[in-house]
Amino acid sequence: MSTKTDTKKISKKIDKFQKSGNIQKAIETCKDAILQDENNAELHIKLGDLYMQWHLDIYQIQQYADEAITEYQRALESCVNSAEIYYKIALAFYYKRELEKAVNYFKLALEHNSNMAEAHFMIAEICMKKGDFVEAVESAERAIKISPLTSSRAYYLIYCILSLSGKNKWYKKISKLTASFLTLPFDKYALKEVAKKISYLKFLPVLFKTSCIIFVKGFSQEVLDMYREIIDKAPGFVELYINLGRVYFELKRYEDAICEYKMAIWLDSLNLRAHYYLCQLYEEMQDFDNAIETCKKLIELQPHVAEFHCRMAQYLYLQGEIAEAIEYYQTAVTLNPNPEWTSVVAQTLGFIFQENTNDLDAAISSYQHAYSLNPSDIDIYLNLGNVFFEKGSYDNALIVYRKALESSPHNARLHCNLGYLYWGKGNIEEAIKEYEKAIQYDNTYDIAYNNLGVIYLDDLGRVKKAIELFEAARKYNPNYALANYNLARSIAITGDKVEAAKLYQTALEINNYTQEMDPAEIEEKIQDLFT
């Protein structure tokens, strides 16, 4: 069995190899020593530390966290009350990204030494990565209480979390940031992090070069290779992973982009850009389940940003979760970052109430809110008038359309809607005038031609005039099923059943895609021609 003196000599020998950068030789020496003294906890800890150093070496392909954990656990057999060993095992699990196991071992370390500030800080770090900001702040404050002078990272962590919410007083954030700066010289781990970040400045010329290449040539394999080369030299540089993710995204290599964004988030769990781009990527892939989860994280990070709530609403709507989508849209409207943007969201909300819930009163309220925010937007008048019409409030619809015409007298859509309104009220003469104005201001307006054609066919019995209008509608929109259907009805009246049948068949084929009509209605017309 080795004596304490022998262990010291072996440790010095191992340290010599370690300092020279020959980690493999240091590991071999330590393993040989353990063969001579298998129960030497000090040597097992030393070997575990060497494995972890090798594991964290970016130029080392293999992973050695499991070997490190095994050595620490062997040391633990003879030192069951060692808070340091529990802490080292926890760190190994942390770097393996097995966060739950890491937390458990950090807590075991604290059971044996409740004043281990580093364990409290690491729990705070993990809580922040998991989005549990309340627990993260509490754990960071415990670390500060134990060791206020060496807690620069803990102060900075709290500052970052406080900065995410607009509700916190500015002086609270400034006090934490100031404390982080003042304690920086005494926190060796924080100094290492700062030194690493300062070292990234040497890559600025290369980053500028890649930006120029992207500007001139666009995203390419050349840019990809340059980013990879920098990352090999600066594996902790978060912005590089985000930039690399953007390159992969533009090259349609989505799975690679996801990996880079997730790596950025692992390194900096509060990085909004990484979460935002990841959310955009899932949206592009139409993976709305993951888009929703990522958007939830964005909202956790910055709950006062209306755009994030709006994005969440869009994803939920596309997933058919209408009630939840409405709630998020309402939150976005309440946050109201600027009137024009919020007006558009309020209109979207009105459309959902109108089309998906048939709550016309809620739709009217949303459109009226949109109007109050941006009264110059003609679309609001059109939408509001349509809802009033659908509800049967024709007088209100008429007021809205006429009000809109005051600021946009030559708007073809407004005149078309007015024509439909007068038609619905039975005022054929005024309806014709409005449809003719719609065509005057937009001579390609297929809907106006079709609707006016229906009036001439069904209300006035002027088949020839109706045929002219339906043919105009088809001319400007060949994929207009209803225009083909109405033209077929007109042709059938003239007695040309074969041509009418062809037009009905065309309407049926187009309708398979446009879903404008009940196909059974068209099929019935075809059958009626020859019975």
C-alpha positions as CSV (number, residue, x, y, z in Angstrom):
1,M,0.0,0.0,0.0
2,S,1.3,3.5,-0.9
3,T,2.1,5.9,1.9
4,K,1.0,9.5,1.9
5,T,4.6,10.4,0.9
6,D,4.3,8.0,-2.1
7,T,1.0,9.5,-3.2
8,K,2.5,13.0,-3.1
9,K,5.4,11.9,-5.3
10,I,3.1,10.3,-7.8
11,S,0.8,13.3,-7.8
12,K,3.8,15.6,-8.6
13,K,4.8,13.3,-11.4
14,I,1.2,13.3,-12.8
15,D,1.0,17.1,-12.4
16,K,4.2,17.4,-14.4
17,F,2.7,15.5,-17.4
18,Q,-0.5,17.4,-17.0
19,K,1.2,20.9,-17.1
20,S,3.1,19.9,-20.2
21,G,-0.1,19.1,-21.9
22,N,0.5,15.3,-22.0
23,I,-2.9,14.3,-20.5
24,Q,-2.7,10.8,-21.9
25,K,0.6,10.1,-20.2
26,A,-0.7,11.6,-16.9
27,I,-3.7,9.3,-17.1
28,E,-1.5,6.2,-17.7
29,T,0.7,7.1,-14.8
30,C,-2.3,7.6,-12.5
31,K,-3.8,4.3,-13.6
32,D,-0.5,2.5,-12.9
33,A,-0.4,4.0,-9.4
34,I,-4.0,2.9,-8.7
35,L,-3.1,-0.7,-9.7
36,Q,-0.7,-0.6,-6.8
37,D,-3.2,1.0,-4.4
38,E,-6.8,0.4,-5.6
39,N,-8.4,2.0,-2.5
40,N,-6.5,5.3,-2.8
41,A,-9.3,7.8,-3.0
42,E,-6.9,10.7,-3.7
43,L,-5.6,8.9,-6.8
44,H,-9.1,8.1,-8.0
45,I,-10.1,11.7,-7.7
46,K,-6.9,12.7,-9.5
47,L,-7.8,10.3,-12.3
48,G,-11.3,11.6,-12.5
49,D,-10.1,15.1,-12.8
50,L,-7.8,14.1,-15.6
51,Y,-10.6,12.4,-17.5
52,M,-12.8,15.5,-17.1
53,Q,-9.9,17.6,-18.4
54,W,-9.7,15.3,-21.4
55,H,-13.5,15.3,-21.8
56,L,-13.5,19.1,-22.0
57,D,-10.7,19.2,-24.5
58,I,-12.3,20.3,-27.8
59,Y,-9.6,18.6,-29.8
60,Q,-10.4,15.3,-28.2
61,I,-13.0,13.3,-30.2
62,Q,-13.8,10.8,-27.5
63,Q,-15.8,11.6,-24.4
64,Y,-14.6,10.7,-20.9
65,A,-17.2,12.0,-18.6
66,D,-18.4,8.5,-17.7
67,E,-14.9,7.4,-16.9
68,A,-14.5,10.4,-14.6
69,I,-17.8,9.6,-12.9
70,T,-16.6,6.0,-12.3
71,E,-13.4,7.2,-10.7
72,Y,-15.1,9.7,-8.5
73,Q,-17.6,7.0,-7.4
74,R,-14.7,4.7,-6.5
75,A,-13.2,7.5,-4.4
76,L,-16.6,8.0,-2.8
77,E,-16.6,4.4,-1.5
78,S,-13.9,5.3,1.1
79,C,-15.0,9.0,1.5
80,V,-18.8,8.8,1.7
81,N,-19.1,12.1,3.4
82,S,-17.0,14.1,0.9
83,A,-18.9,17.1,-0.4
84,E,-16.1,17.7,-2.9
85,I,-16.5,14.3,-4.6
86,Y,-20.3,14.7,-4.8
87,Y,-19.7,18.1,-6.4
88,K,-17.2,16.7,-8.9
89,I,-19.7,14.0,-9.9
90,A,-22.4,16.6,-10.3
91,L,-20.1,18.7,-12.6
92,A,-19.4,15.6,-14.7
93,F,-23.1,15.0,-15.2
94,Y,-23.6,18.7,-15.9
95,Y,-21.1,18.5,-18.8
96,K,-22.8,15.4,-20.0
97,R,-26.0,17.5,-20.1
98,E,-27.8,15.2,-17.7
99,L,-29.1,18.1,-15.7
100,E,-31.4,16.2,-13.3
101,K,-28.6,13.9,-12.1
102,A,-26.3,16.9,-11.8
103,V,-28.8,18.7,-9.6
104,N,-29.2,15.6,-7.4
105,Y,-25.5,15.3,-6.8
106,F,-25.1,19.1,-6.2
107,K,-27.8,18.7,-3.5
108,L,-25.9,15.7,-2.0
109,A,-22.8,17.9,-1.9
110,L,-24.8,20.5,0.0
111,E,-26.1,17.9,2.4
112,H,-22.5,17.3,3.5
113,N,-21.5,20.9,3.2
114,S,-24.3,23.5,3.1
115,N,-21.8,26.3,2.8
116,M,-20.5,25.2,-0.7
117,A,-21.3,28.3,-2.6
118,E,-20.2,26.8,-5.9
119,A,-22.8,24.0,-5.6
120,H,-25.5,26.7,-5.0
121,F,-24.4,28.6,-8.0
122,M,-24.3,25.5,-10.3
123,I,-27.9,24.7,-9.2
124,A,-28.8,28.3,-10.2
125,E,-27.1,27.8,-13.5
126,I,-29.1,24.6,-14.2
127,C,-32.4,26.2,-13.1
128,M,-31.7,29.0,-15.5
129,K,-31.1,26.6,-18.4
130,K,-34.4,24.9,-17.5
131,G,-36.3,28.2,-17.4
132,D,-37.0,28.0,-13.6
133,F,-35.9,31.6,-13.0
134,V,-37.4,31.9,-9.5
135,E,-35.3,29.0,-8.2
136,A,-32.3,30.2,-10.2
137,V,-32.4,33.6,-8.4
138,E,-32.9,32.0,-5.0
139,S,-30.0,29.6,-5.5
140,A,-27.7,32.4,-6.7
141,E,-28.7,34.5,-3.7
142,R,-27.7,31.6,-1.4
143,A,-24.3,31.4,-3.1
144,I,-23.9,35.2,-2.6
145,K,-24.9,34.9,1.0
146,I,-22.2,32.3,1.7
147,S,-19.4,33.9,-0.3
148,P,-20.3,37.5,-1.3
149,L,-16.8,38.4,-2.4
150,T,-16.3,35.5,-4.9
151,S,-19.8,35.5,-6.4
152,S,-19.4,37.7,-9.5
153,R,-21.1,35.1,-11.7
154,A,-24.0,34.8,-9.3
155,Y,-24.6,38.5,-9.2
156,Y,-24.4,38.6,-13.0
157,L,-26.8,35.7,-13.4
158,I,-29.4,37.6,-11.2
159,Y,-28.8,40.7,-13.3
160,C,-29.5,38.8,-16.5
161,I,-32.7,37.3,-15.2
162,L,-33.9,40.7,-13.8
163,S,-33.1,42.3,-17.2
164,L,-35.6,39.9,-19.0
165,S,-38.6,41.5,-17.3
166,G,-39.6,45.1,-17.7
167,K,-41.2,45.0,-14.3
168,N,-38.1,45.2,-12.2
169,K,-36.8,48.5,-11.0
170,W,-33.8,49.7,-12.9
171,Y,-31.7,50.3,-9.7
172,K,-32.1,46.6,-8.7
173,K,-30.5,45.5,-12.0
174,I,-27.8,48.2,-11.8
175,S,-26.9,47.1,-8.2
176,K,-26.5,43.5,-9.3
177,L,-24.4,44.4,-12.3
178,T,-22.2,46.7,-10.2
179,A,-21.7,44.0,-7.6
180,S,-20.7,41.6,-10.4
181,F,-18.0,44.0,-11.6
182,L,-16.7,44.8,-8.1
183,T,-16.4,41.1,-7.1
184,L,-14.9,40.0,-10.5
185,P,-11.2,40.2,-9.3
186,F,-12.0,37.7,-6.5
187,D,-14.0,35.2,-8.6
188,K,-11.4,33.0,-10.4
189,Y,-14.1,31.2,-12.5
190,A,-15.6,34.5,-13.6
191,L,-12.2,35.8,-14.5
192,K,-11.6,32.8,-16.7
193,E,-14.9,33.4,-18.5
194,V,-14.1,37.0,-19.0
195,A,-10.7,36.2,-20.3
196,K,-12.2,33.7,-22.8
197,K,-14.7,36.3,-24.0
198,I,-12.0,38.9,-24.5
199,S,-10.0,36.3,-26.5
200,Y,-12.9,36.1,-29.0
201,L,-12.0,39.7,-30.1
202,K,-9.2,38.3,-32.2
203,F,-11.8,36.6,-34.5
204,L,-13.4,39.9,-35.4
205,P,-11.4,40.3,-38.7
206,V,-12.5,36.8,-39.8
207,L,-16.1,37.5,-38.9
208,F,-16.0,40.8,-40.9
209,K,-14.6,38.8,-43.8
210,T,-17.4,36.2,-43.7
211,S,-20.0,39.1,-43.5
212,C,-18.5,40.6,-46.7
213,I,-18.6,37.2,-48.5
214,I,-22.2,36.7,-47.5
215,F,-23.0,40.2,-48.8
216,V,-21.3,39.7,-52.1
217,K,-21.8,35.9,-52.8
218,G,-24.6,35.0,-50.4
219,F,-24.5,31.9,-48.1
220,S,-22.1,29.2,-49.3
221,Q,-20.0,26.3,-48.3
222,E,-17.0,28.7,-48.1
223,V,-18.8,30.7,-45.3
224,L,-19.7,27.4,-43.6
225,D,-16.1,26.2,-43.5
226,M,-14.9,29.5,-42.1
227,Y,-17.3,29.4,-39.3
228,R,-16.5,25.8,-38.5
229,E,-12.8,26.7,-38.4
230,I,-13.4,29.6,-35.9
231,I,-15.6,27.4,-33.7
232,D,-12.8,24.8,-33.4
233,K,-10.7,27.6,-32.0
234,A,-13.4,29.2,-29.9
235,P,-15.9,26.5,-28.8
236,G,-17.6,28.8,-26.2
237,F,-18.3,31.7,-28.6
238,V,-22.2,31.7,-28.6
239,E,-22.6,34.1,-31.5
240,L,-20.7,31.8,-33.8
241,Y,-23.1,28.9,-33.2
242,I,-26.0,31.3,-34.0
243,N,-24.3,32.5,-37.2
244,L,-23.5,29.0,-38.2
245,G,-27.1,28.0,-37.6
246,R,-28.2,30.9,-39.9
247,V,-25.9,29.6,-42.7
248,Y,-27.3,26.1,-42.4
249,F,-30.8,27.5,-42.4
250,E,-30.1,29.4,-45.6
251,L,-28.6,26.3,-47.2
252,K,-31.8,24.3,-46.2
253,R,-29.8,22.1,-43.9
254,Y,-32.4,22.3,-41.2
255,E,-31.3,19.5,-38.9
256,D,-27.7,21.0,-38.7
257,A,-29.2,24.4,-38.0
258,I,-31.2,23.0,-35.1
259,C,-28.1,21.5,-33.6
260,E,-26.2,24.8,-33.8
261,Y,-29.0,26.8,-32.2
262,K,-29.4,24.3,-29.5
263,M,-25.7,24.4,-28.8
264,A,-26.0,28.2,-28.5
265,I,-28.9,27.8,-26.1
266,W,-26.9,25.3,-24.0
267,L,-24.0,27.7,-23.7
268,D,-26.3,30.7,-23.0
269,S,-29.8,29.7,-22.0
270,L,-31.0,33.3,-22.0
271,N,-29.9,34.0,-25.5
272,L,-33.0,35.5,-27.2
273,R,-31.6,35.4,-30.7
274,A,-30.9,31.6,-30.5
275,H,-34.4,30.9,-29.3
276,Y,-36.0,33.2,-31.9
277,Y,-34.1,31.8,-34.8
278,L,-34.9,28.2,-33.6
279,C,-38.5,29.2,-33.5
280,Q,-38.4,30.6,-37.0
281,L,-36.7,27.4,-38.2
282,Y,-39.4,25.1,-36.7
283,E,-42.0,27.4,-38.4
284,E,-40.2,27.0,-41.7
285,M,-40.3,23.2,-41.3
286,Q,-44.0,23.4,-40.3
287,D,-43.0,21.6,-37.1
288,F,-45.5,23.6,-35.0
289,D,-45.3,21.4,-31.9
290,N,-41.6,22.3,-31.5
291,A,-42.3,25.9,-32.6
292,I,-44.8,26.2,-29.8
293,E,-42.4,24.8,-27.2
294,T,-39.7,27.2,-28.3
295,C,-42.1,30.1,-28.4
296,K,-43.1,29.3,-24.8
297,K,-39.5,29.7,-23.9
298,L,-39.3,33.1,-25.6
299,I,-42.4,34.2,-23.7
300,E,-40.8,33.0,-20.4
301,L,-37.7,35.0,-21.2
302,Q,-39.5,38.2,-22.3
303,P,-43.2,38.1,-21.4
304,H,-43.7,41.7,-22.4
305,V,-42.8,41.3,-26.1
306,A,-46.1,41.3,-28.0
307,E,-44.5,39.6,-31.1
308,F,-43.8,36.4,-29.2
309,H,-47.4,36.1,-28.1
310,C,-48.6,36.8,-31.6
311,R,-46.3,34.0,-33.0
312,M,-47.6,31.6,-30.4
313,A,-51.1,32.5,-31.4
314,Q,-50.4,31.8,-35.0
315,Y,-48.9,28.4,-34.3
316,L,-51.8,27.4,-32.0
317,Y,-54.3,28.6,-34.6
318,L,-52.6,26.4,-37.3
319,Q,-52.8,23.5,-34.9
320,G,-56.5,24.0,-34.4
321,E,-56.2,25.3,-30.8
322,I,-58.5,28.2,-31.5
323,A,-59.4,29.2,-27.9
324,E,-55.7,29.2,-26.8
325,A,-54.8,31.2,-29.9
326,I,-57.4,33.8,-29.1
327,E,-55.9,34.2,-25.6
328,Y,-52.4,34.9,-27.0
329,Y,-53.7,37.3,-29.6
330,Q,-55.6,39.2,-26.9
331,T,-52.4,39.4,-24.8
332,A,-50.5,40.7,-27.8
333,V,-53.2,43.4,-28.4
334,T,-53.0,44.3,-24.7
335,L,-49.3,44.8,-24.8
336,N,-49.7,47.1,-27.8
337,P,-46.1,47.8,-29.0
338,N,-47.4,50.3,-31.6
339,P,-50.8,51.2,-33.0
340,E,-50.4,50.0,-36.6
341,W,-49.0,46.6,-35.6
342,T,-51.6,46.1,-32.9
343,S,-54.4,47.1,-35.3
344,V,-53.4,44.3,-37.7
345,V,-53.4,41.8,-34.8
346,A,-56.8,43.1,-33.7
347,Q,-58.1,42.5,-37.2
348,T,-56.8,39.0,-37.2
349,L,-58.6,38.4,-33.9
350,G,-61.8,39.8,-35.4
351,F,-61.4,37.4,-38.4
352,I,-61.0,34.4,-36.0
353,F,-64.1,35.4,-34.0
354,Q,-66.0,35.8,-37.2
355,E,-64.9,32.7,-39.1
356,N,-64.0,30.2,-36.3
357,T,-66.2,30.9,-33.4
358,N,-69.1,32.7,-35.1
359,D,-69.0,35.2,-32.3
360,L,-70.0,38.2,-34.4
361,D,-70.2,40.7,-31.5
362,A,-66.6,39.8,-30.4
363,A,-65.5,40.2,-34.1
364,I,-67.2,43.6,-34.3
365,S,-65.5,44.7,-31.0
366,S,-62.1,43.6,-32.3
367,Y,-62.5,45.4,-35.6
368,Q,-63.7,48.5,-33.8
369,H,-60.6,48.4,-31.6
370,A,-58.5,48.0,-34.8
371,Y,-60.2,51.1,-36.2
372,S,-59.5,53.1,-33.1
373,L,-55.8,52.3,-33.5
374,N,-55.5,52.9,-37.2
375,P,-58.5,54.7,-38.7
376,S,-56.9,55.1,-42.1
377,D,-56.8,51.3,-42.8
378,I,-59.5,50.6,-45.4
379,D,-59.4,46.9,-44.7
380,I,-60.8,47.5,-41.3
381,Y,-63.9,49.2,-42.8
382,L,-64.4,46.3,-45.2
383,N,-64.1,43.7,-42.5
384,L,-66.3,45.6,-40.0
385,G,-68.9,46.2,-42.7
386,N,-68.9,42.5,-43.7
387,V,-69.5,41.4,-40.1
388,F,-72.4,43.9,-39.7
389,F,-73.8,42.5,-43.0
390,E,-73.4,38.9,-41.8
391,K,-75.1,39.8,-38.6
392,G,-78.0,41.4,-40.5
393,S,-77.2,44.9,-39.3
394,Y,-77.5,46.4,-42.8
395,D,-77.8,50.0,-41.7
396,N,-74.6,49.8,-39.7
397,A,-72.8,48.1,-42.6
398,L,-74.0,50.9,-44.9
399,I,-72.7,53.5,-42.5
400,V,-69.3,51.8,-42.3
401,Y,-68.9,51.5,-46.1
402,R,-70.0,55.1,-46.7
403,K,-67.5,56.3,-44.1
404,A,-64.7,54.4,-45.8
405,L,-65.7,55.9,-49.2
406,E,-65.1,59.4,-47.7
407,S,-61.3,58.7,-47.6
408,S,-61.2,56.2,-50.5
409,P,-63.9,57.1,-53.0
410,H,-62.3,55.1,-55.9
411,N,-61.8,51.8,-53.9
412,A,-63.3,49.0,-56.0
413,R,-63.7,46.6,-53.1
414,L,-65.7,49.1,-51.2
415,H,-68.1,49.7,-54.1
416,C,-68.3,45.9,-54.7
417,N,-69.3,45.4,-51.0
418,L,-71.8,48.2,-51.2
419,G,-73.3,46.6,-54.3
420,Y,-73.6,43.3,-52.4
421,L,-75.2,45.2,-49.5
422,Y,-77.8,46.9,-51.6
423,W,-78.5,43.7,-53.4
424,G,-79.1,42.0,-50.1
425,K,-81.5,44.7,-49.1
426,G,-83.4,44.3,-52.5
427,N,-82.3,47.7,-53.9
428,I,-81.3,46.3,-57.3
429,E,-80.8,49.7,-59.0
430,E,-78.3,50.9,-56.4
431,A,-76.6,47.5,-56.4
432,I,-76.0,47.8,-60.2
433,K,-74.6,51.3,-59.8
434,E,-72.1,50.2,-57.2
435,Y,-71.0,47.1,-59.1
436,E,-70.5,49.2,-62.2
437,K,-68.4,51.7,-60.2
438,A,-66.3,48.8,-58.9
439,I,-65.7,47.6,-62.5
440,Q,-64.9,51.2,-63.5
441,Y,-62.2,51.6,-60.8
442,D,-60.9,48.1,-61.5
443,N,-61.8,46.6,-64.8
444,T,-60.3,43.2,-63.9
445,Y,-62.5,42.8,-60.8
446,D,-63.8,39.2,-61.4
447,I,-66.2,39.2,-58.4
448,A,-67.9,42.4,-59.4
449,Y,-68.5,41.0,-62.9
450,N,-69.9,37.8,-61.6
451,N,-72.2,39.4,-59.0
452,L,-73.5,41.9,-61.5
453,G,-74.0,39.0,-64.0
454,V,-76.2,37.2,-61.4
455,I,-78.3,40.3,-61.0
456,Y,-78.9,40.5,-64.8
457,L,-79.6,36.8,-65.0
458,D,-81.8,36.1,-62.0
459,D,-83.3,39.5,-61.2
460,L,-83.6,41.1,-64.6
461,G,-83.7,38.1,-66.9
462,R,-81.2,39.7,-69.3
463,V,-79.4,36.5,-70.3
464,K,-77.2,38.0,-73.1
465,K,-75.9,40.7,-70.8
466,A,-75.3,38.2,-68.0
467,I,-73.3,36.0,-70.4
468,E,-71.0,38.9,-71.2
469,L,-70.4,39.6,-67.6
470,F,-69.7,36.0,-66.6
471,E,-67.3,35.7,-69.6
472,A,-65.5,38.8,-68.3
473,A,-65.2,37.2,-64.9
474,R,-63.7,34.0,-66.4
475,K,-61.3,36.1,-68.5
476,Y,-59.8,37.8,-65.5
477,N,-60.0,34.7,-63.3
478,P,-59.9,31.4,-65.2
479,N,-60.0,29.5,-62.0
480,Y,-63.3,31.0,-60.8
481,A,-65.6,28.1,-60.3
482,L,-68.7,30.2,-59.5
483,A,-68.3,32.3,-62.7
484,N,-68.1,29.0,-64.8
485,Y,-71.1,27.7,-62.9
486,N,-73.2,30.9,-63.6
487,L,-72.1,31.0,-67.2
488,A,-73.2,27.4,-67.6
489,R,-76.6,28.4,-66.1
490,S,-76.9,31.2,-68.6
491,I,-75.9,29.0,-71.6
492,A,-78.3,26.3,-70.5
493,I,-81.2,28.9,-70.8
494,T,-80.1,29.5,-74.4
495,G,-80.6,25.8,-75.1
496,D,-77.0,24.8,-75.7
497,K,-76.9,21.9,-73.2
498,V,-73.6,20.4,-74.5
499,E,-71.7,23.7,-73.9
500,A,-73.5,24.2,-70.6
501,A,-72.4,20.7,-69.5
502,K,-68.8,21.4,-70.4
503,L,-68.9,24.6,-68.3
504,Y,-70.5,22.8,-65.3
505,Q,-67.8,20.1,-65.6
506,T,-65.1,22.8,-65.6
507,A,-66.7,24.5,-62.6
508,L,-66.7,21.1,-60.8
509,E,-63.0,20.4,-61.5
510,I,-62.0,23.9,-60.4
511,N,-64.2,23.6,-57.3
512,N,-62.2,20.5,-56.2
513,Y,-59.4,22.9,-55.5
514,T,-61.1,26.2,-54.6
515,Q,-64.0,24.8,-52.5
516,E,-66.2,27.7,-53.5
517,M,-69.4,25.7,-53.8
518,D,-71.1,22.5,-52.7
519,P,-70.1,20.1,-55.5
520,A,-73.4,18.3,-55.2
521,E,-75.1,21.4,-56.4
522,I,-73.0,21.4,-59.6
523,E,-73.5,17.7,-60.2
524,E,-77.3,18.1,-59.8
525,K,-77.3,20.8,-62.5
526,I,-75.4,18.5,-64.9
527,Q,-78.0,15.7,-64.3
528,D,-80.9,18.1,-64.8
529,L,-79.6,19.0,-68.3
530,F,-80.3,15.6,-69.6
531,T,-83.4,14.5,-67.7
